Amino acid sequence: MSTTGAQTVETVPLERATVVTAEVDPVEVAPEAERWIHLQFSWSGKPFTLDIAESDRVYDLKASLMSLTNVPPERQKILGLVKGKLPTDDERIGDLKLLSGKKFTLVGTPEGHEIKDPNELEFLPDVVNDLDVDFSADPAAAAEYINDQRNKRRVEQHTKKLVPNLINPLREGKRLLVLDIDYTILDTKPLTSGALPPNECARPGLHEFLEAVYPHYDICIWSQTSWIWLETKLVELGMLGGIRNYRIAFVLDKTCMFTVFSKKDGQPYKHSVKALQIIWNHYPQYGPENTIHIDDLGRNFALNPGEGLKISAFKHAHTPAAMEDKELPKLTRYLLHLAETCPDFRKAKHSHSVRKICITTVNTRFLTNGRQTVGLLLRRFAHDMPPQGEQGSAKARPMPAIPRPSASVIVVNSQNEILLVQRNPKSNSFANAHVFPGGNYDEKQDGKHGLPYTAIRELFEESGLLLVHPSTGKFPSDSELDAAREDIHAQKRMFSDFLAQHDLRINTESLLPFTQWVTPPSIPRRFHTQFYLAFLDDTRAAGFSHGDKQERLPTPDGGQEVVAARFVHPQRALAEFAAKQISLFPPQFYLLTTLADALQGAQNTADQRAQVRALAEGAFGSMVLNPRPLPGHDTKTAGYQVLTYEGDETRGGSPGRLHRSKVWFGPKGAAVGIALERNFDVFFEIEAQAFSKTAKL
């Protein structure tokens, strides 16, 4: 490694000479031999031992104690280790002057085993803290962190712990782009809350950026969240499993990061770090000479300041300023310039000022990606041109409402009839429409039970039908059922108490997932609805109507939410809608149309049930549909609106693939006509890249 300092290097000219400042790596210091301390402690009357290095911090000691006892640091009381109060987390163990064999006592209550989103765990390196440190500005300080024995040992430990999982093969001769995700290429908050659909949370020009740099760079995504949440984000953004002209090589999550201790404004500062050496140890074809790390947090570069390029955070995706963001088009120019003119990245200082110089010109002779000219993409995205399908500059729009989680049940009886309820004309949502029974998740009533429980409770409240397993006792009378549903709706009684009183167990096993639908962002009241489908059992205990014998007729709830309830064949329901006798919304029309093809005739057969079950358990049942207006369609001139769904040729589907509805609206905003255009087989021809099987409900 060369000595610390800076020198000026002339690179290959673009259209005119560009000067790039080079920052040379800090001096590497030979490590001293580690000294380990053996400690003994007792907790809850049980003896424990642990070994800790002098270069470790008090933070590491607490982490080791938690790993052995499950007592989180904020609950730990350590007695007898040092005189007086235990020093702060950043204090080195060696500075405590502990003797090997030291004994102490730990007091504290262990944490429960509840499941949490990793971002909500208390004892993890901070993710959302906006405090930041610029390590590239102080090479001497950076050298101290890089040569810290503890940090080097952490790199070795995480290298051994990491099991590489290549999503796509690495390509010979390519550079490596390590790319952060949260607030670097997407606005995380509206995505995780559901306030905006995934494509509207992405930073403008995301896919064009990745397509442009892919011919020159293998792409690694490294996020500070765990894999389960990271995978969800990447799939919803269309970065994994899509048909884009780029491929993600591999993905790293929070488990590949560790905590370091640095200083900010002279004060100790604890934060997590992304050590590129972990990647280089596994893939030696990459190193500081051909790797660049893009992130919105400079502190993530603590152990590799020379390879880090900090860009502005992307937030408030719904605002005009965010919609006009040009960071990725500029970054595209810089990365392409770097790949073409700088064979050794160590000679390029990735500072904002130098990057601004580099993006003023572009050598278009190498800007190709095999299918289209990247120069065209750059001109489109870097010169204030609106995205395709939009005219003029972005307009201000209010922050969309966060969709409320809800559930709905499509109940099918033995005559192939489906239960529809008519909404109260004065209702705040879906007024006067015929819908499937359902409603919002209720924290008080549903608690930890989840949406299947919500679906069955709402079905009972709105229709009086109770989907339960056979009871060992006497089934409630009609009057008892009606009194209970009224009290449950008014929050005077818990649904769970009613079930327990009558020894009833709800039959969630009978619910088949049958698509999810998310209300468009332009609608003030939004819902993220999980639809289920259930076939009625031929048992008295189920309390259901079946066949010619009506043992429990569906009834409305007295007008609180619905004014009518009945079983009707899907073909008849569609005919009544066409005759303007009933009102339907696009989700109900879509699902009724799908079932009308599968449930032919007036007698439900085993083959029909098997066919519908296959539909529910296949790709169709997993679809998450976010209806969006067709870009460029003039609704006023045509007289109808076109709503596109995932899988349409305009929404990730293959050319010619249609997945959309034409909707004619009446004077009060209700749909008076709908025509579904779907030119593929929902059993066998759903394109995996067009749909996300993950959804936050």
C-alpha positions, 0 to 999 in steps of 0.5 A, a space after each residue: 500500500 502506498 503512503 497517504 496523500 493525494 496526487 493529480 492524474 490525467 485520464 483519457 480525454 472525453 471531449 475535453 480533458 478531465 482532471 481526476 484527483 486520486 486518493 491513495 489508500 492509508 498505510 497498512 500497519 502490521 497487526 499486533 498479537 491479540 490478547 484474550 481475557 477469560 471471564 466467568 459470570 453467573 446469571 440466574 444461578 447458572 455459571 457461564 464463561 466467555 473469552 473476549 479480546 482486549 481490542 473488543 469494546 464494552 459493546 461487544 461484551 454486552 453482545 456476548 452476554 446477550 448471545 449467552 443469556 438472551 438478556 438485551 443490553 438495556 436490561 443488563 446489570 453487570 456487578 463486580 466486573 469493574 469498580 463503579 459504573 461500567 464504562 460506555 459502549 465504545 470503551 476498549 476492553 483492554 483499557 478496563 485492565 481486567 485479569 484473565 479469570 475475572 468473575 462477575 454477576 449478571 442480573 437481567 430479565 431475558 427478552 421474549 421470543 416474539 417476531 419483529 421486523 429487524 428494523 424494530 429490534 433495539 440491539 442492532 446497529 442503527 439504520 434510520 439514524 440520519 447522523 453521518 460521518 465523512 471518512 474520506 475527509 480524514 485519511 488518518 482517522 480512516 487508517 485508524 479504523 481500518 487497522 483496528 484489530 477488532 475490526 480486522 477480526 470482525 471482517 474475518 469472522 463475517 467472511 467465514 460466516 457468509 455463505 455466498 449465494 450467486 443469483 446470477 453468474 459473475 462475468 469475467 473482466 467486469 467491475 463491481 458496483 456495490 449498491 445500497 437500496 434504502 433511500 439510495 435507489 428508493 424511498 423506503 417509508 412509503 413502500 413499507 407503509 403501502 402509501 405508494 406502489 413500488 414503482 412510484 417509490 423507486 428513484 427516477 431512472 432506476 432501471 435505466 441506470 442499471 441497464 446502462 451500467 450493467 455491460 461494465 459492472 457486476 451488481 451487488 445489492 447490500 442493504 441494512 435490512 434482513 433478507 426477508 425484507 430485502 427480497 420483498 423490496 427487490 421483487 416489488 421493484 422488479 429488480 429480481 425475477 424481471 425481464 429488465 436488461 440487467 441482472 443482480 449478481 448477488 445480494 448481501 443483507 444486515 447479517 454481513 455488517 458489524 458495528 464499529 466505533 468512530 468519532 463525530 465532532 470529537 464524540 464517540 459514535 457507534 454505527 454499522 459498516 459495510 466492509 468490502 473486504 468481506 466481498 473481496 475475500 470471497 470473490 478475489 477477482 474484485 478489489 479496491 482497483 475495480 470496486 465502487 460502493 454507492 450509498 446515501 450514508 458515508 458512515 458505511 464507507 468507514 473501512 473503505 473510504 476510497 471506494 465509497 461514493 456518497 449520493 444524496 438521499 432519496 425521500 418524499 417520492 410523491 413530491 415534485 422535487 423527488 419526481 424531478 430527481 436527476 441523481 441516477 442519470 448523473 451517476 450513470 455518466 460518471 460510472 460509464 466514464 470511470 469504466 472507460 477511462 480509469 483502469 484502476 479505481 484507486 486513482 480516482 477520488 469519488 468526490 461530488 465536485 469531481 463527479 460534477 466535472 465528469 458528468 459535464 461531458 460524455 463519450 457516447 462511443 461506448 454507450 451501448 447495452 446490446 439493445 438500445 443506445 444508452 446515450 439516448 437514455 442519458 439524454 432523455 433522463 439528464 436533460 429535464 425531459 419528462 418520463 415517457 407517457 408524461 407531458 411537461 414537468 411533474 405536478 404536485 400531488 398530495 401524499 397518498 393515503 396508506 392502504 388499510 389492511 382488509 379481508 374479503 371472502 368469496 363464499 361458494 355454495 353447492 349450486 355454484 352460487 356466490 354470496 354477494 352483499 349490497 352496501 349501504 347507499 350512505 356508506 363511505 366506501 363502495 356505496 350501494 355496490 354489490 361486493 363480497 362480505 369483508 372489511 378492515 382488520 380490527 386491532 381490538 377484535 382480530 389482534 394477533 390472529 391475522 387476516 383469515 380471522 378478520 375475513 371470517 369475523 366480517 363474513 359473520 357480521 355482514 351476513 350472519 354466516 359462520 364458517 366454523 368446524 363442527 361443534 361438539 355442543 349445541 349450535 347457537 340459534 338464529 336469534 343468538 347468532 344475530 344478537 352476537 353479530 350486532 354486539 360484535 359489530 358495535 364492539 360490545 362483545 369480542 368475537 373470540 369470547 362468542 366462539 369460546 362460549 359456544 365451543 366453536 373453532 373457526 375454519 380458517 383452513 377452508 380459506 383459499 387465497 384468491 388474489 390481493 387488490 390495492 386501491 389506486 393512490 388517487 382514491 382518498 380511502 384506500 384498502 389492501 384487500 386479501 380475497 379468500 375463497 371458501 366452499 361451503 361444507 354440507 354440515 349443519 354446524 357450519 351454519 351455511 346455506 347449501 343446495 336446495 335446503 337453506 339451513 341458514 339463510 344469509 341476512 343483512 346486518 340491519 343496514 349498518 353496513 349492508 342492506 341485502 345479502 343473497 347467493 347468486 350464480 356469477 354468470 347471473 350477477 354479471 348479467 344483472 350488472 350488464 343490465 344495470 340492475 346491480 353495481 360492481 367495482 373492478 375487483 368484484 367484476 374481475 373475480 366474478 368473471 374468472 369464476 363464471 368460467 370455472 363454475 359452469 352449471 347449477 351443481 358444484 362438482 369435485 372437478 370444479 372444486 379441484 380446478 378452483 383450488 388449483 387456481 387459488 394455489 397457483 400463481 393466480 392466487 398469489 397475484 397482487 393487483 395495483 390498478 393503474 390508468 393506461 398512460 396516454 389514454 384520453 378518458 374524456 375523448 374515449 368515454 371510458 377509463 382503462 385500468 391496467 394490471 400487473 402483467 399487462 404489456 405496459 406493466 412488465 408483461 411481454 409485448 402484446 400481453 393484455 391485462 386490463 379493464 375498460 371502465 365506464 363510470 356513471 354520474 356519481 362515480 360508480 362503474 356502470 360498465 366494465 370490460 375485462 381484457 385478459 388474453 392469457 390463461 390464468 392457470 398456465 400463462 401467468 408470467 412470473 416476472 410480472 407479479 410479486 408474490 409478497 405483499 405487506 398486509 
